[in-house]
Amino acid sequence: MDGNNRWAKKRLLPGVAGHKAGVDAVRAVIEVCAEAKVEVLTLFAFSSENWQRPAEEVGALMELFFTMLRREARRLNDNDISLRIIGDRSRFHPDLQAAMREAEAVTSGAGRFVLQIAANYGGQWDIAQAAQQLAHQVQAGKLKPEDITPALLQGNLSTGELPVPDLCIRTGGEHRISNFLLWQLAYAELYFSDLFWPDFKHEAMRSALADFASRQRRFGKTSEQVEAGARA
């Protein structure tokens, strides 16, 4: 979700105004995903590198995150949407960590689809923590090194029990992944939009899904093999 700051600067507003405006885009994208029967929506809300931003902006983001967790959890549950938060929570204030746990608990019984928030998350961190978990199992004698497979490592990622993403959307005119779900995006389709995130709403999301639907997913096969499988 890129471009909040630039959206605000174009309007001569402080950066936090862009983040607040971005909340409306989050709601719009959730609505479209629910309509389209998307199984999982993951939003990259705060990366492990974002701590390097000005302290005032980081503080405002944390306050906004806390407020939204408290405000939106019951609304998500009422719409049968389950909330998950992935990332290293240890750096967050204890009150924010408690709000995360509470929001997840409130929505734990929802089953329409999963809204996953990546906060203090980095793809390299995710792979490293999965490797650490497997190393501990080897050390404890529960696992042999030769038993470690890509599937086993994937199962120990923070997204382990969820399907891997089919589509990665990046807004704000940037054309890179920026340490997001590095392992999980191995076969994802990439979609880049020049719109700043606060402007990426219903029609923009529908356009992204339509573009995805027009692509052929081959996973190493030829087009002819994919088409033959579809006819079978």
Secondary structure per residue as TSV (DSSP state, phi and psi in degrees):
chain	resnum	aa	ss	phi	psi
A	1	M	-	360.0	84.4
A	2	D	-	-109.0	146.8
A	3	G	-	111.5	5.8
A	4	N	H	-60.3	-46.2
A	5	N	H	-64.4	-44.1
A	6	R	H	-67.1	-34.6
A	7	W	H	-60.2	-44.2
A	8	A	H	-68.5	-42.2
A	9	K	H	-62.1	-38.3
A	10	K	H	-61.3	-24.4
A	11	R	T	-104.8	11.9
A	12	L	T	57.6	39.7
A	13	L	-	-114.5	158.1
A	14	P	-	-66.9	156.1
A	15	G	H	-56.6	-35.8
A	16	V	H	-63.1	-26.8
A	17	A	H	-62.9	-34.9
A	18	G	H	-67.0	-39.2
A	19	H	H	-66.3	-39.4
A	20	K	H	-65.9	-40.3
A	21	A	H	-65.2	-30.5
A	22	G	H	-64.7	-23.0
A	23	V	H	-62.8	-37.2
A	24	D	H	-63.7	-36.8
A	25	A	H	-67.4	-37.1
A	26	V	H	-59.3	-47.5
A	27	R	H	-60.4	-41.9
A	28	A	H	-63.6	-44.7
A	29	V	H	-65.7	-39.5
A	30	I	H	-60.2	-44.0
A	31	E	H	-59.9	-44.8
A	32	V	H	-65.8	-41.8
A	33	C	H	-63.2	-39.0
A	34	A	H	-63.9	-42.2
A	35	E	H	-61.8	-39.4
A	36	A	T	-84.9	1.5
A	37	K	T	60.7	38.6
A	38	V	-	-66.0	139.6
A	39	E	S	-81.2	-42.4
A	40	V	E	-141.2	132.9
A	41	L	E	-120.1	121.0
A	42	T	E	-111.2	125.8
A	43	L	E	-111.5	127.2
A	44	F	E	-85.9	92.7
A	45	A	E	-85.2	-36.4
A	46	F	E	-156.8	116.7
A	47	S	E	-87.9	164.0
A	48	S	T	-64.9	-20.0
A	49	E	T	-84.7	-16.5
A	50	N	G	-69.1	-13.2
A	51	W	G	-63.0	-19.2
A	52	Q	G	-76.4	-9.1
A	53	R	S	-69.3	166.2
A	54	P	-	-53.3	140.4
A	55	A	H	-57.0	-36.8
A	56	E	H	-62.8	-41.9
A	57	E	H	-68.6	-41.9
A	58	V	H	-61.7	-43.6
A	59	G	H	-61.5	-41.2
A	60	A	H	-66.1	-37.9
A	61	L	H	-64.7	-42.6
A	62	M	H	-63.5	-41.4
A	63	E	H	-64.0	-41.5
A	64	L	H	-64.9	-42.2
A	65	F	H	-61.3	-45.6
A	66	F	H	-60.8	-46.5
A	67	T	H	-62.1	-43.9
A	68	M	H	-66.9	-37.2
A	69	L	H	-60.5	-45.6
A	70	R	H	-68.1	-37.2
A	71	R	H	-80.4	-37.5
A	72	E	H	-95.5	-17.0
A	73	A	H	-56.8	-49.2
A	74	R	H	-69.1	-32.3
A	75	R	H	-64.7	-41.4
A	76	L	H	-62.4	-45.0
A	77	N	H	-62.5	-40.5
A	78	D	H	-61.9	-27.0
A	79	N	T	-98.6	14.3
A	80	D	T	61.5	39.1
A	81	I	E	-113.0	126.0
A	82	S	E	-90.7	135.2
A	83	L	E	-104.2	130.5
A	84	R	E	-126.4	145.3
A	85	I	E	-123.9	124.6
A	86	I	E	-115.6	151.4
A	87	G	S	129.2	175.5
A	88	D	-	-84.3	105.6
A	89	R	G	-81.7	-11.1
A	90	S	G	-61.3	-24.9
A	91	R	G	-85.2	-12.4
A	92	F	S	-78.9	154.2
A	93	H	-	-59.2	143.6
A	94	P	H	-53.4	-36.0
A	95	D	H	-64.2	-37.8
A	96	L	H	-71.0	-39.5
A	97	Q	H	-61.4	-39.7
A	98	A	H	-65.7	-39.1
A	99	A	H	-64.7	-36.6
A	100	M	H	-61.9	-49.0
A	101	R	H	-62.2	-41.2
A	102	E	H	-64.6	-44.0
A	103	A	H	-64.2	-40.1
A	104	E	H	-65.0	-39.8
A	105	A	H	-66.4	-41.6
A	106	V	H	-60.0	-36.5
A	107	T	T	-100.8	7.5
A	108	S	T	-63.2	-24.4
A	109	G	T	-91.5	-0.6
A	110	A	-	-75.8	147.0
A	111	G	-	-136.1	5.3
A	112	R	S	-67.8	-54.5
A	113	F	E	-161.2	170.7
A	114	V	E	-103.4	126.6
A	115	L	E	-100.9	116.8
A	116	Q	E	-112.6	124.1
A	117	I	E	-106.4	123.7
A	118	A	E	-94.0	113.0
A	119	A	E	-130.6	128.9
A	120	N	E	49.3	48.8
A	121	Y	E	-112.4	146.4
A	122	G	-	-148.5	139.5
A	123	G	H	-61.4	-37.6
A	124	Q	H	-66.7	-40.8
A	125	W	H	-59.8	-41.9
A	126	D	H	-62.4	-45.0
A	127	I	H	-66.2	-40.1
A	128	A	H	-64.2	-42.5
A	129	Q	H	-69.1	-31.9
A	130	A	H	-66.5	-41.3
A	131	A	H	-64.3	-37.7
A	132	Q	H	-64.0	-42.6
A	133	Q	H	-60.3	-43.1
A	134	L	H	-67.6	-37.4
A	135	A	H	-63.1	-40.3
A	136	H	H	-62.9	-38.6
A	137	Q	H	-66.6	-38.3
A	138	V	H	-65.1	-45.2
A	139	Q	H	-60.6	-35.6
A	140	A	T	-81.5	-1.8
A	141	G	T	79.7	11.2
A	142	K	S	-87.1	-10.5
A	143	L	-	-150.2	144.5
A	144	K	-	-99.8	146.2
A	145	P	G	-53.6	-38.3
A	146	E	G	-71.2	-10.8
A	147	D	G	-81.1	-12.4
A	148	I	-	-76.4	117.8
A	149	T	-	-120.1	165.3
A	150	P	H	-54.1	-39.7
A	151	A	H	-64.8	-38.9
A	152	L	H	-68.2	-42.4
A	153	L	H	-63.9	-42.7
A	154	Q	H	-59.4	-37.8
A	155	G	H	-66.7	-18.0
A	156	N	T	-99.7	2.4
A	157	L	S	-71.8	165.2
A	158	S	T	-64.9	-19.6
A	159	T	T	-102.6	15.3
A	160	G	T	-47.1	-43.2
A	161	E	T	-86.0	-1.3
A	162	L	S	-102.3	157.4
A	163	P	-	-67.1	152.1
A	164	V	-	-70.9	153.7
A	165	P	-	-67.3	145.0
A	166	D	S	-92.5	-29.6
A	167	L	E	-140.7	134.1
A	168	C	E	-117.5	122.5
A	169	I	E	-108.9	130.5
A	170	R	E	-124.0	123.6
A	171	T	-	-98.2	178.6
A	172	G	T	81.3	10.0
A	173	G	T	79.5	4.8
A	174	E	-	-86.6	148.5
A	175	H	-	-125.8	62.8
A	176	R	S	-154.8	167.2
A	177	I	-	-90.1	-28.3
A	178	S	-	54.6	50.6
A	179	N	S	64.5	31.5
A	180	F	S	-105.0	119.8
A	181	L	S	45.9	51.1
A	182	L	T	-57.9	-46.2
A	183	W	T	-69.2	-46.7
A	184	Q	G	-66.9	-25.9
A	185	L	G	-87.3	11.1
A	186	A	G	-51.3	-38.8
A	187	Y	G	-120.4	17.8
A	188	A	-	-75.9	148.2
A	189	E	E	-78.5	141.2
A	190	L	E	-106.6	136.3
A	191	Y	E	-134.1	123.3
A	192	F	E	-115.5	133.2
A	193	S	-	-121.6	140.1
A	194	D	-	-78.2	-11.6
A	195	L	S	-67.4	139.9
A	196	F	-	-70.5	150.6
A	197	W	G	-53.0	-43.9
A	198	P	G	-59.4	-20.3
A	199	D	G	-95.2	-2.9
A	200	F	-	-89.6	90.3
A	201	K	-	-119.3	-147.3
A	202	H	H	-52.6	-56.4
A	203	E	H	-66.8	-35.6
A	204	A	H	-64.3	-41.0
A	205	M	H	-68.7	-40.8
A	206	R	H	-62.7	-37.0
A	207	S	H	-65.4	-39.5
A	208	A	H	-64.1	-42.0
A	209	L	H	-67.5	-36.6
A	210	A	H	-66.8	-39.5
A	211	D	H	-62.9	-43.0
A	212	F	H	-60.8	-42.9
A	213	A	H	-64.4	-22.6
A	214	S	T	-83.6	-9.1
A	215	R	S	-90.5	151.5
A	216	Q	-	-98.1	124.2
A	217	R	-	-93.3	108.5
A	218	R	-	-101.4	-30.5
A	219	F	T	49.9	44.8
A	220	G	T	91.3	-11.3
A	221	K	S	-85.9	170.3
A	222	T	-	-84.7	164.2
A	223	S	H	-59.4	-39.6
A	224	E	H	-63.0	-39.2
A	225	Q	H	-65.9	-42.2
A	226	V	H	-63.3	-44.8
A	227	E	H	-66.1	-38.4
A	228	A	H	-65.2	-39.2
A	229	G	H	-66.1	-36.3
A	230	A	H	-67.7	-31.5
A	231	R	H	-79.7	-22.0
A	232	A	-	-70.1	360.0
